[in-house]
Amino acid sequence: ADMLLTWCWHSDWDSQVCMIGDSAWQDVRGARACGLDVVLLCNGIHSAALGLQQAPSPPQRPASDRLQAFLGALPPDEAPTYVAGALAWDAASTSASARPAVIACGLACLDIAQQVGEYPQPDAKVRADSGGCLGGGNAANTACALARMGTRALLMSQVGDDPLGDAILEGLRSEGADVALVARPQGMNSAFTNIVVDRSSDTRTCIHSPMAKDLSGEDVEQLLAKSVEADSPSSSPLLTLGVKHVHLDCRHPAAAAALVKAALEVPDIRISIDVDRPRAGLDQLMPHCTAIFCNSTFPQTFTGKPSLVSALAAMLDRFPKAQFVVATQGSKGDLLVSRASSPFQLEEEGGSSGMLPVKCCRGTYEGYSTLFSDSWPLPADAKVVDSTGAGDVFIAGFIHAWLANRPLSLALATGAYIATQQLQRFGARLGRDVAAEELPCNIGA
């Protein structure tokens, strides 16, 4: 069990078993009779005698003279070995802090989304079928989906000190994302995106209004320094935070570069990046990445190769640290190209992946291993509502399974499953009805 003693004092701990209780008459006496050390809690039944309020009031330390008078009046068989203000049981937070964490670095904004029958012609005035103000931003969407599946997810980003920024942070917290690494520069407006969803073609058009300036490398250093205690035993903030994976969405390139620099100080940390088109800073970020996620058009644009598989292989040629590259193709499925020498398992040996409603085919291409996975099928009575954020949550599903050391074929399947859940909803965030225990092959367990 995870337990936290708010404060206690004694010369040293020399017993491996210790009784904890709030009654000198029963708990302390019983422990002493069994030869056990015992901690007496001050905020229990003796709280009035110690001048304290009883739990669940916040724990307090009794006055020294009051405590000494109380302890001096106890017979030897009721004298505790240790004294503590309170015992705080917080299984949710303590178990969460023990889990590996992911930092998603990039955009957090508000999406102003509207759904129309078809995209309007120039100068047209049309009425939306539905609409709303929803949380958005690639990194934010990924972080929220990870948190929804049970992975500790910290977002590194910035929002303005305006009411829009308040709304963005409130939405992130409600989704379970940790916003301790989100900066709020003064006098700046938050980013927002206008999204028009065209039901006739199942497409969407995004018009983004960014903040006046990007998150900087200096901002990252300050955020990381503030996130850990001054007396932390580790010199690496990421190590102290338990970060095992860093994911970048290509926004805030200077901040991403600073985060990568910090990540490289952590042994065995994984770094992934999501690229949809050429952006500033890619040449500084991609050489350090373990995994590269992209859409179906970027690889050929980036490499000039004639086919998707040859383009993904060329990306591995160009970036030796990358172990694999994943290209999402919507309803056409997903393609992964991996190094033959990659330490990450491609398929599960005799596992349950064959029971999934998607097929994952393994092959080779010019010395590289390939995996192709179908898209996860929609339920018979379902339809695509909105594709916004589907790629972001696909990455979250993949990372969640990968962080659990599942084979890459199951990571593809998990990403496909999560993306399909997203397609049935309006907006870029994963729905609250998606439960971790429903993930394929018990990955959420």
N, C-alpha and C positions, 0 to 999 in steps of 0.2 A: 504494500500500500504506500501511496505517496502522501507523506505527512510533513507539515512544516511547523516547527516550534517557533512561535513569534519571537520569544526571547527566553533564554534560560541561562543559569550561571552555576558553575561548579568547577572544581579544579581540573578534573579530567573524567573521561568516560572509560571505565574499565570493565564493563559488563556488556555482553552481547545481547542480552534480553533485558528489556526495561518496561515496567508497568507504567501506564499513564492513567491518571484519574483525578477527580476533584474532591474526593472525600478522604480526610485523614483518618476517620473512624473505620472506614471499610476498605477503600482502595489501598491506602498506604499500609494499614495494618495487615491486610491480606498479603501484599507483596513482600513485606518484611518477614512475615511468617514463613514464606516460601524461599527466603534468601535472595530475593530479586531487588535490584535497584528500582526506584520509583520516582516519577515526576508528579508533583502535585500542581494542579492547575489552579490559578488564583481566581478565575472568573466563574467558578462553580458555586457549590453550596456554601463555601466559606467567604464568598465575595463581600458580604456585609461586614464580617469581622475584619476584613482587610481594607475596608473603606472603598470598595470598588463596586461598579454596577455589574450585575450578573449577565452572562452571555444570553442573547446574541449581541449585546452591546460591544462596541469596538474594544479590543484588549487594551489594558492599561497595566502599568507597573505600580505595585503598591509602594507607599512611602516606606523608606528603609526602617524607621523606628517602629512603624505599625507591623511590618513583616517580622522584624526581630522579636517583638513582643508576642506575636501569634506563634512563631516557631518555638520560642522559649517556654510557652505554656503547654506544649505537647509532650506526652510521655514518650519514652524512647521508642516504643513499638509503633508510634504514630508519626515519627519524625521522617520526612521525605529525604531522599538522597539528593534530589534536584527540585527546583521550583521554576515554574514557567508562567508567564502571563496568561497564555491561552494556547489552545490547539486549533489551528485553522485547517479544515479539511476542504480542499478545493481540487477534487479529482479531475475536473474538466481542464483547468488551466495547467495543473502540474503534468498530467499525461500529455497534453498538447505540447508543452515545452520540451518533452522528451522526444517528440517525433521530428524527423528531418524536415527542414524548412526550405522553401523555394522563395527566392526574391524575383519578382517580375518587374523589370525596369522599363518604363516607357510612358505611354499616353494614358491619362485619365481625363474624361470629359463628360459632358452631358449630351445625349443624343436627342434631338428634336425630330421624332420620326412620324411620318405620315404615309398612310397606305392609300393608293389610288387604283382605279380600274385599269388605267393605262397612263404612261408618262405624258404630261401635258405638252402641247405644242407651244412654240414661242408666243408670248403675249396672252396666253390663255389664262382664264380664271376658273379654277375647278374646285370642287368640294371634296375633301378627303373622306374616304370611307371610315377610317379610324386613325387615331394618332395618340401621341403621348410624349412626355418628357422622361427619358429613360437613361440609366447609367450606360456609359460607353467608354471607348478607348481600348486599344488592343491589349496592352499589358493589364489594364484593369479588368477586362473581361476574362482574361486567362487566370488572373489571381483569384477572382471571385468563383470561377468554376472549380479551381483547385480546392479552395476552401469548402465549397459545397460538397466535394467528394471526400473531404476529411484530411486533406494535406494542409499543413501549416503554410500559409501563403502571405508573404509580405509584399506590399506594393511600394516601389520606389518611383515617385513621380512628383508633380507639383500641381496645385490648384491655386486660384486667386484668393485674395482675402475678401471676396464678395459673397453675397447670398447664394450665388450659383456654386461657389466652392463649398459652402456649408452643405448644400444639397448633395453634391458629389460625394463628400466624405460620409455623410449620413447613409447614403446608399451603399457605399463600400463596407461600412461597419455592419450594416444589416445583413450583408451577404457573407460575413465572416472573415473578410480580408483585414489584415493588420495594416493600419495606416500610419504607423510610427515613423516610417521613412518617407512620408509625403510632406514636401515643403509648402509653405504658404507665403510667397513673397508679397510684401506690402505694395499697395497701389496698382496691382495687376488684376485684370479680368481673367476669369477662368475660360478654358477652351470649350467650345461646343461644336457640334456637327449637325447639319440639317440632312436628313435622310428621307428620300422619296422611294417608297417600295412600290414597284409596278407589278400588279397581280397578273396582268396579261402575259408577261414574259418571265415571271418569277425572278426578277432582277431588282437591284436597288442602286440608287445614285446618291453618293455622299459628297457634301460640300462642307469642308472643315474650316473653322475659324480658330487658329492657334492662339496661344498666349503670346505676349509681346516678346518674350525671350525664352530660350530653352533652359532647362535645369543644367547647371554647370558642374564641372568636376569639383570645384570648391564646395558647392552645395552638397555633393555626395559625401565628401570628407567630413563635413560638419554633421550631416544626418547620421552617418555611421558612428561618429564619435559620441553623439548624444544618445545613441541607442544602447550603449553598454555602460556598465558601472565603471567609475574611475579606477577602482581597485580590481578590475577583472584580471584573472590570472593569465589570460591570453592576450597577446599583442594584436591579434586579428579580430576585428569586430564580427566578421562573418563566422569565424570559428566559434566565438562566444554565443552568437545567435543560433548556432546549430544549422547553418545554411549548407545544404548539400548540392543545391542546384541554383544556377542563375539563368534567367531567361530574359532576352532582350527583344524589343519589338522595333528597333531601329530609330525610334524617336529619341530626342535628347542625346545626340551622339557623344558629346563631351562627357556627359554624366555616365553614359554606358561605358565609355572607355575607362573612366575612373573606377567604376564598379568592377570591370574586368580585371583591372590592375590589382584591386583588393582580393578578388577571387583567386587569382593566380598564386596567392600566398597560402591558400588552403589546400592541403593534400587531397587528391582524388575528387575535387569538386567538378561538377559537370556544368558546362556553359552551352546554352542553345540560343539560337537567333531565329526570328521570323522575318523573312524578306519577301516583299511583294513587288518591289521595283527598285531600280538603282537609287540609292540615297547617299547623302553625305555621311562619311565616317565608316562605310562598309569595309574599306580596305584596312582600317585599324581594328575592326571587331571580328570579322569572319576568320582571320587566321588563328584565333584563339578558341574557336568554338568546337565543342565535341559533336554537336548535332546542328544541322541546318534544316529549317522548315521553310517551305516556299509554296507558292501556287503553281499552277500548271504552265504559266507563261514566262515567269521570271527566268528559269534556268536557260532556256534557249536564247532569250534576249541577252542574258549576261555572258553566255559563252559563245554564241554564234553557231552552236551545233545544230544539226538538222533534225534530231529527234530528242524526245524528253529523256530517255534512258541514257543516251550518249551525253547529253548536257549534264545530267546528274553525276555521271562518271567523271566528266571534265572538271566539275566542281571539287570532287574528291582529289583529283590530280592537283588542283591549284591550292587546296587547303589541306596539307598533310595531317593536321591535328584532328580534323573532322573524321569521326568514325562512320557516320552515315548521313545521308541527305534524304529528306522526305518531301515529296510533291503531292499536294492534295488536288484532286480533279473533280470534286463535287460528286455528282451521281455516277461518274465513271470509275470511282474508287481511288485508291491511294497507292503510290509507288515509292518504295524505299530501295535505295542502293547503298550497300554497305561494303566496307573493306573485308576481304576474306580473313584478315588477321584481327578483326575487331574482337574485343573481349566480351561483347554483349551477345548473348544467345539469340539466335534468330527464331527458332521454333521450339515448342515444348515437346519433350520426348515422352510420347505415350500419354500426354495430358488431355485436358478437356476441350482444347481449342477446336477439335473436330466437331463438337456439339454445337458450335456457334452458327448462327444463320448467315455467316459470311465465309467465303473461301479465301484462303491465303496461299498463293502459289509461289514457290521458290524457284529461282533460276540463277543463271550467271550471265555476266556481260563483260567481256574483255578482262577477266581476272577478278571482277567484283561480284559479290553476291547480290541478288535482287529478291525483293518480296513485293508481290502485288496483292492488295486486299480489296475485296468488293466494298462498296458503300453499304452501311447498315440499312436494311429495308425498313421503310415506313410501315406502321401498322395498316391493316387493310382499310380502316375507316379514316385514316389520317391523310393530310395533304401538307405541302410546303406552304408555310405562312410567310416566313421572312428568312432570308439567308444571312442577314447581318450578324456578324460575330461567330458564324459557324466555324470558320478557320481558327479563331481564337480558342474556342472551347475544344475543338479537335486537339489542338496542341496541349491543352490542359489535361485531357483524358490520356493522351500519350505519355506525358510527363508523369502523371499520377501512377500509371502502371509501370513505367520504366523505373521510377524511384523505388517501387516495391520489388525491383529486381525480377520482373516478369519478362519473358521473351519478347522480342520486338514484334513478333506476329500478334501477340496479345495486346501489346501497346497500340498497334494499328487498329485492332478491333475495338479497343476501348475508346480511342479517339473517334472512330466512326460511329460508335454507339452514342457518345455524348453529342456529336455534331447532329445526329438525327433527332435527338431530343430537342436540340436548339431550333432546328428548322421548323418545328411545329408551333413555335411561339413568336410573338411579336416583340422585337427588341433584341439586343445583343447579349443579354445576360441569361445564364442558365436558370431555368425555372426552379422554384422552391420545392416542387414535387419530385425532383430528381434526387433519389436517395442513394447514398454510398453503397448500401447493402444490395442494391439492384444492379451493380456493375457486373460486367461479364466475368465469369470464372472466379467469383468471390474476391475480386481485386480490391473492393472497398472494405473487406473484412479486416 
